[in-house]
Amino acid sequence: MKILFQECKVNCILFTVIWGISIFSVNTIQAQTCPQPVRTFITSNTNTYYPAQQAMVSAGSTSIDIGAATYGTTAISAGDVLLIIQMQGAQINAANDNTYGDGATGRGYLNNAELYAGNMEYIIATNSVPLTGGTLTLQTGTVNNYKNAAFGADGRYTYQVIRVSVYYSLVMNADITPPRWDGTTGGVIVMAVMNNFIMNGYAINVTGAGFRGGGAVRLTGGGGTTSTRDFVTVSPPNDSISSLKGNHASKGEGIAGTPRLINSNHYGSLLLRTDEGYPGGSFGMGAPGNAGGGGSDDGTPINANNSGGGGGGNGGAGGKGGNSYGVNGPYGGYPGAPFAQRSPLRLVMGGGGGAGDTNNGTGNPGGLASSGAAGGGIVIISVGAIIGPGRVLANGNSANSTIVNDASGGGGAGGSVLINARYGHANITVYANGGNGGSNFWNGGNPPHGPGGGGGGGVIYADGTLNAASSATGGAAGTTNSGSGTINYGSLAGAGGISVTGPVMAFPPACMVLPMQFVFVNGKRNGTQVSVNWEVTNEKNVINYTIEKSNNGLEFFTAGTVSKAAGNGDISRYSFSDAPTAAKAAIYYRIVAAEAAGHKTFSKIITVKTALAEGTLDLSPVPAIGHSTITWTSTGNNLLHITLFNVAGNAVLSRQYRLKPGANELLLTNLEALPAGIYIVKATDGVRNANGKLVIHHSF
């Protein structure tokens, strides 16, 4: 076998060069020290999963309270790479009509400020957290908001924190699976390998590990509503379920919440939760979020006019559940909606299928067989080279088809897969297909019962072309028999998902260049001198610090060297005095920490204003990544007009700001939309004109 990616030596720095185009904000974080240069063999999942405990993690937070680990044996240590991901979090309209869900279609969710589902990012631990949980501190603040809230006015909001093992070279000696999603953790696998990832013909399998299907139970009517068009209603209480009293069937689980009745462990058992899980209730044909709706009865006193459950959604919508027994009414569960906000930065699990309506309790296991099926989970892989063959399986489960004269459940939607590799994409085949809707077959023939809708296809993102057999198709609609043969009877297949080749989420640097951190770096002008000051922590391997300066923020030269101070305290403070020789409006400095083994760590670049020339625009930082700050002094409430010109002299960006008297600090944003390079910035407020040079970088 030809090795596609040569394994580097122990002190190589992989991942510090972003493969392709990095589109994942990681705040220039660095991870754990390099793994030892050995080949590791695994036969099971090595992630550790911590549930949310803190109610709100606001963007910029540098600490998170997490609960006791639910799976995994390796606790968090300082320097570990972690993934924080919002699993559930979406509001729905809970009206009992066709405005249920997104306010217009009887399915979906509200696209508003409370839509948290799918937010995710890598974070770096700066402390140890035991398996029993505790407070996790972070190297940099979080980019996104994360929310943890129990069912109330809205469905559940949940996030989890996953410890990611980083390997030098990895060989799979068995299929790898995650713990199934249990409402707090699981359903996700994250893998990181610096060099060769040898899959050895095995699979990473998250099929059916995602959002769970609605649980079915035999109900013979008399315990609740008999409306023919219940988009939403509460589930029967436990005593009614025990006496078979009730109507309709359960919705599936998805980004907007978790129903009270759940198909646990793929038809292993019926899980009865204590809360309803969705606003307005967890029964009825409306489809909340990306979950399939439950089958509904059309008003018979014995809950006999059974209709099928809707399929879950993700990359594509699920399929609608089949029509009701007897009257052929269009009361099957509505299809789970596709997750429209999907991107390489935002992934969700496949939605669970809705349950079919059952009054006879047929199938194996009896009654429960009409449950909806689970969706696929999430797989995120960041590696050097994929050495195949190998597979990623993120399919939705197909619904049970052993039912006789009852309705069937909806299929689970395909999950989400993200592949970040330098070489070898064609060696891996990815499947994120929706599961099939459940079928039923009654020897008595007519009239038929509602089959289940198919699950929607999933989501695949990769930064290279995968094996041609990869797919994200929708699941087939279930069938039933009638006097004229096998028919779908109103059930629909799930829509196809998406598979995109292009830039993906970048893994943070997998090797820390030095086991130290710059606490701060600043500088100020003192007469004809510039004083540069910095603090560091954990500098035991450092031998000296080189102070570098630049007139343009790009080309640096040495200004001086400072030896490491004696001792190894928690924080060390340093200062250096420099005499600028060039008459520049600003000078740029950075500190380079050098280790005996040859490693180097660079501080951020700071700007020190000297004698600011008349007509010169004050811009910082230089270079700019994503944004720049303009400092402008105004004598009134004027409008400041800013225009950026590229080197060809073309205007590429214009902005307008309302000034206040005195000093103004104005943020020039969305610079990531412009190509990296040098730009001329012209500014005028009607009183004063100024020009400046802006250098835009997208990564270092």
N, C-alpha and C positions, 0 to 999 in steps of 0.2 A: 504494500500500500504506500502510495506516495504521500509524504507529509506536506500539507499545503501551507503550513505556517510554522516556521522554524521556532522552536522553543528558545526563549531568551534566557539569559543568565539571571541569577537571583536579584541583582540590583538593577535590573532593567526597569524602566518606567512605562508600563503598558497602560493604555486608557488615558494617559495624560494628553495624548493626541486623540482627539475625537474622531471616530471613524465616520466618514461621510460628513453630514451636516448635523451638528448638535442642535436639537430643538427642545431640549428638556432643561429647564432652569434648575441648576443645582448649587447656585451661589458660590462657585469656585471652592467646593468642598473637597477634602482629601480623605481617603479612607485608611483602613488598617495598614500595618506594615506588610511588606511583601510576603506572600505565603512561601514556604520552603520550596525549593526547586525539585519537587518530587511529583510523581504521577500517583494520583489518588483513585482508588476503586470504590464505588458506592453501589449499594443494592437497595437503598431506601432514601426517602426524602430527608434532607438535613436542615431544612428551614425550621425556625422556632417561631411560634405564633402567639402574640400577646394581644388580648382584647382591650378595647377602649375602656378607660375609666374616667378620664377628664371630660367634662361636658362640652367644652369648647376649646379648640386649639386655633387661635387666631393667627393669621398670616404674620410672620415675624417672630413667632414664639420660639424660645430656645429651651423649653422644657415641656415634658409631657408626662402625665401620670398614667401608667398602664397597669392592667390587672395581671393576675397570675397566668403564666403560659399554659395554654390548653394542649399544646403538642410540641414536641421537640425536647431535646436533652441538653442543648448548649445555650447557656445564658448569655446575655449581652455583656460585652466587654468594651472598654474605651477603644475607639477607633473602628468599631464594627460598622459595616454598611447595613442599613435598615431600609425597608420600604414601608411608608405609611400610605394607606389607600382607603378611601371612603367607599364602603360597600353599598350602603343604602342611604338615601336622603333625597326625597322629592315630594312635593306637595301635589295633591290631586283635588279636583272638584268632586265632591261627594254627593251631588244631586242624583236622585233616583229617576233619571231620564237620560236621553241621549247626549246630554252635556257632561255626563260622568267622565272623569279622567282629565282630558285636556280642555274641557269646557265646550267641546263641539262635536266629538265623534263617538262618545261612549267608551273611549279607551285612552291610554296615555297619561301624561303628567303635565304640570304647569312649568313652563320655562321662565322661572323668576329667580330672584336673589336667593331663595331657599333651596335651589337645586345644587346639592353638594355631590351627588353620586358620581363616582368615577375619578374624583380628584386624587392625584397620587404624586409622589415624589420620593427620591432617595434622600435619606438623612444620615448623618454620621454621629454616632454616640461619642460623648466625651467622658462618660462614667460607666461603671458596671451596674447592671440591674439583674438581680437574681431571678430564678424561675418563678419565685413567688410574687414578682412584680415590684413596682416602686416608681420613683421619679426618674425619668430618663432626661439627661441634659444633652443638648445638641451643639455641634460645632458652629452652625449658622442657623438663623431663623428659618422657619418654614416659609415656603412660597405661597401655599394655599391655606384656606380655612378648612377645618375639619370639625365635625359635630357628632356628639353621642347623646341621643335622647330616646327615652322609652316612648311607647305608643301613648298618644294623648290627642290633641287636636289634629295632629298629623300622624302618619305612620312612623315606624322606627327609623332613626338615624344611627348608623353604625360605621365605625372605622376600625381597622386593626393595624398593628405594627408587626412586621415580619423581619426577623433576623436573616440576613443573606450570607451564606458561607461563600467565601471567595477562594477558588482553587487555582493552583499553578497549571496543572494539567489533570484532566478528569476523564475517567473511563466508567461508563455505565455497565454494570454486570447484571442488571435486572430492570424491569419496568419500574418507573418512579411515579408515585401517586401522592397527592396531598390528602390531608384529612378533608372529608366532605364539609361543605359549608354547614354550620350548625346554628346560624343566627347571630354569632358573635365573631367567629374566626373560621379560617379554612377556605378551601376552594381555590387557592392561589399557589402557584409554584414560581419561585424566582431563583434563577441560577446564574452564576458568574464564574467564568473560567478565563484566566489570563492568556492561555495559549490554546492547546488542542483540546477540543471537547469530542471525545471518541464515544459515539453513541452505541456502537457495537451491535446494531440491529435492534436495539430496544426502543421503548417508547416512553415519553413523558405523557402521562394519561390523566387528564382532568375531566374526562367524559362523565357527565352526570354529577359533577362535584359542585355545581353552581347553585343558583336559586332553586328551591324545592317546589315540587308540584303541590297543588291543593289536594288535601286528603278527602277521600270519599267515604261515606258511611251510608248504610241502608236507612232510608227514611220513608215512612209510609203516610205522610201528610198529617194534618190536624194539629201541627205544632207551631204554626206561624202564618206568614202571609200566603195568600193564594193568588197574588197578582200575576198576570201573564207577562208582565214586562218589568220585573224587578232587576234593575241594573245593580242595585245594592240593597242588602238587608242583612240583619245580624244572623249569626249562626245559632242553632238551637242550643240551649244550655245542656250541660252534661246529663242531667236527669231525663231530659227529653230524648237525647241521643240514645240513652240506655233503653228507653221505651219506644224507640224508632219514630218518634214524633218530629216532624219538620218537613220543610220543602226546600227545593233548589239544591245547589252544590257549591263547593268552596272555590274561591279564586286561587290562583297560584301565588307564589312569592316572587318579589322583584325589588326594584330600586325604590319603590314607594312604600314598602312595608312587608309584613309577614302575617299570613292569615292564621286564624285560630286552629284550623284543622290542616295538618301537614302530612303528606306522604313521606314517611321517614325511611331512609335506607332502601330506596327503590322497591316499594311495595313490601318492605319488611314489617312495618307496623304503622298504626295510626297515632300520630302525636297530637294530643289535645292541649293547646296552650291556654293560659288563663285570661289573656286579653284578646280583644277582637282583631287588633292588628292593623286595620284600615279604618279611616273615617267613614262612618255610616254603616260599617259592617263588612264582613269578609265573605258573604254569600252573594250570589247573583251574577248576571251575565256581563256586567261592566268589567273592563280590563284595566286594573290599576298599574300605571307605569309600564314596565315591559313584561308584566305577568299576564298570563291568560285569564280570561273571565271564566266563571263557573257556569255549568249548564243550569237552565231554569225550567221549572215546570210551568205549564200554561194554565193552571187553575184547577186541576182535578183534585178532589178531596183526598186522594190516596197517593199523591205525588207520582203518578204513573206516566205522565206524558214526558218521558225522559229526553233531554237534549244533551249534546256533547259539549265537552270543555274546549276552550280556545287554546291555541298554541302560544308558547312564550315568544318574546321578541328580543333582538339584540342588533345585529347588523341589518337584518331584514325583519319585517313584521311577521308575527305568527299567523296561522290560518284560523278562520272562524270555526267554531264548533258546529256539528251537524244539527239538523232540525229536530223538533220534538216528535215523540211517538204519537200516533193516532191522527193528529190534525196537521202534521207537516208544518208546524209553526216555526218561524225564524228566530227561535229563542236560545240557540246555542251560545256558548260563551264567546265574547268578543275577543279578537286577537290581541296579544301583547304588542305594544308599540315598539318600533325600532328606537334605539338610543341615538337621537339626532346629534348629540354633542360629542360623539365618539371621535377620537383622534389618537395619535401615538402618545399623547400626554394624558389621555383620559379613557380608561377602559372599565367596562362593567361585565359581570357574569351574565350568562344566558338566563332569560326569564323562565320561571317554572310554568308548566301548563296548568290550566284550570281543570277541575274535576268534572266528570260527567254525572248527570243526575241518575240516581239508582233507587228503586223501590223494592226490587226483588233480591238484591244482594248477590247477584250471580258473579261468576268469574273466580279466579284463583289468585289471591285470597278473596273470599266472598265479600262483596261490598267494597272493600278497599281496592279491588281491581279496577274500579272506575275512576281512580285518582289520576290527576295530572302527573306528568313526568318532570324530572329535574333538568335544568339547563346545564350547559358546560361551564367549566371554571375558567380561570385566567392563567396563562403561562407567559412569563417574561424571561428571555434568555439573552445574556450579553457575554459573548465569547470571542476568542481570537479566531479559531478556525473550527468549522464543523466537519468532523471526520465521520462519514456515514458508513452504511445507511442508518437512518434513524427516523422516528416519527414523533409528531406531537398530535395527540388526540384530545380535542376540546369539543367533542360533539355533545349535543343535547341527547338525553335519553328518549327512546321511543316509549310511547304509552302502552299499557297492557292491552292485549287483544284476546284474552280468554273469556270476555264477557259474552253472555247469551242474550237475554231479553232485558237489558239495561243499556244506558248510554255509556260512552267511553270518554276517557280523559284526553287532554291535549298534550302534544309532544313538547319537550323542553327545547329551548333555543340553543343554537351553537354558542360556545364561549368566545373568549378573546385571546389572541396570541400576538406577541411582539417579539421579533427576532432581530438582534443587533449582533452582527458578526463581520469579521474582516474578509474571510474567505469561506467557501464551502456551502453556500446557501442551497445549491442544487442537491446536496446530500441529505437534506431533511425534507420530509413530506408532512405537511400540516393539514389537518382536517378539523374544521369548525362547522360541521353540518348540523342542521336542526334535526331533532328526532321526529319520527313518524307519529301521527295521531293514532289513537287507539281505535281498533275495529271491534265489531260485535257480529255475532252470527246466531240467529234464532231459527231453529228447525221449523218453527211454526210459520216462518215466512212473514207475510204482511201482518200488520203494518210495521215498518222498520223503526229502529231506535237510532238516536243521534250518535254518529261517530265523532272522534276527536279531531280537532284541527292540527295541522303539522306545525312543528316549531320553526321559527325563522332561522335563517343562516347566521353564522357568527361573524367575527371580525378578525382579519389577519393583516398585520403590518410587518414588513420586513425591509431591510435596507439592501437587499439583493434578490435576485430571482430564485424562488424556491423550486423544488421539484415540481414538474408539470402536473403531477397527479394531485397536488394540493387543491383543496376545495372548501367552499363555505356555502353549500347549497341549502335550500329550505327542505324541511321534512315533508313527506307525502301526507295527504289527507287520509284519515281513516275511512273505512268502508263498512257497509252493512248490507244485509241481503233483503231482497224484496221479491215480489212475485215475478219480476222481470229480470232478476239476477242481482249481481253485486253492484251497489251504487254508493256514491259519496253522500247522498241525501243532505246536501247543504254544507257539508264540511269542506274546507279549503286547505290547500297545501300552504306551507310557510313560504314566505318570499326569500329569495336568495340574499346572502349576506354580502360582505365586501372583502376584497383582497387587494391591498395596495402595496406597491413597491416604491420606496422613497425614503426620505430622512425619518429616523425614528428617535426614540428617547435614548439619550446617552447615559451610559453608566458612569458614576463618579470615578475619579482616579483610584485604581485598585491598590496602588502602592503608595504609601506615604513617603515622600522623598526624605524627610527627616521626622523623627518622633518629637517634633517641637512645633510650637505655634507662635506667631506674632500676635501679641495681645493688642497693641496699637502701634502706629507709626505716625508721627506728625512733624511738622517743621514750621519755623517762623523766622522772620527777618529781624535781626538785632543790629541796627546801624548798617555797616557794610558787610556784616557776617550773616550767614544763615545757620541756625541751630536745628539740627535734625535729631529727634528723640524717638526712642522705641523701647518697648517692653516685650519680653519673650517668656515663654514657659516651657518646661521640659527640654532644656537645652543641653543635656548631659553629653551628647555626641558632637556638639558644635566646637570647632576650634577657633573660628574668627568670623567677623562680619565685615563685608565689603560694602561701602557706601558708594552707590553709583548715581550719576546725575545725567541729565539730558536737557538740551535746549528745545526739543520738539516732542518729547514723550515717546519717541521710538528708538532713537540711537543713543545708547548709554555708554559712558566711559567712567573710569574709576576716579572717585574724589578722595578716597582714603580707606583705611582699614582699621578696625578696632578688634583687639584680641578678646576672647571670651574671658569674663570675669571669673575669679576663683570661686569655688563652691558650686553647688547644684541646688540652689534655692528654688522655691516654687515659681517665683517671678524674678527676673533679672532686668535691670534698667540700664540703658545706655544712652550716650549723647555724643554728637560729633559736630564740630564747628567747621563751616566751609566758607571760603571767600569767593563769591561768584566773580568770574572774569568777564562774562559777556553782558552787555547792556540789554537784557531781555525783560519783557514784562513779567515773565514767570519762568521758574526753573523747576524741573521735575526730578524727584529723587526716589530711589528704591534701595532696599537693603537686601543683600545676598548672604544667607547663612551657609557656611561651608562646614562639612563634616570630614573627618579624617579619611573615611572610605571613599570620598569623592562626591558624595551626594551634595546637592545644593537646594536650598529653599528660598524662594523669592517673596518678598513682602509685596503688598499693594504699592502702586505708584502714587506718590503724593505731589501736590502742586504747591509751591511756595511763591507767593506774589512778591515781586521786587518793585521797582519803580514802574508802575503801569503807565505806558505811554498814552498820550492824548489820542483818542480815536481808536484805541485798541480794545477789542471786546474780551471780557473776562469769561473764559469757559473752563469748566472742570467736570469730571476728571479728563485727563488726556493720557492715553487714548480713551475713548468712550465706548462702553459696551451696553447697548440698549437705551441709555439716556445720557444727557449731559445737563449740567446746571449752569445757567447764565446769571451772573451777578451784574445788576444794573442799578445805578443811583438816579433817582428822578426827583424833580422839583415839584411835581404835581401828579394828578390822576390821569396821566396821558396814556395813549395806546402805544405799545411797543410792537413794531412789525419786524419779524425775523424771517429771513430767506436764506436757504442753503443752496449753493451752486456746486455742481461737480466740476472736475478738472476740465471738462469741455465747455464750461461756462453756462450750462443749462440749469435752470432753477428746478430743483427736485423736491423741495419741501418748503412750505410757508406756514407760519404760525403768527398769532396775534395774542397779546397779553395786556390786561388792564393793570397799570402800575399804581402804586401808592407812593406818597411822598417819602423820600429817604431810600434806604437800601432795599432792593428787591432780589430775592433768589427765585429764579424761574426755571421750571423743569421742562426740558426739551425731550420728549418721549418718542417711542416707536422707532428708534434709530436702527433697530434690528431689521426693519423692512428695507433699509438701504444697503447697497453693496459696501463691503469694507473698502476703506480708502481715505483720501484726503478731500476735505470740502472747505469751501470759503463760506463764512457766515457773515451776512450783512444785517445790521440792525439800525433802526431809526425810531425815535419817538416824537419826531417833529421839531425837536429842539437840538438833539445831538445825534450824530451819526457815528457808527463804529463798525470796524471789520475785525474778523478773527478767523483763525484756522482751526478746524475740527478734524480730528483723526478718529475714524470709526473702526473698531475691531469687533469681531463676533466671538472670538475665543483666543486664548493665548497658547 
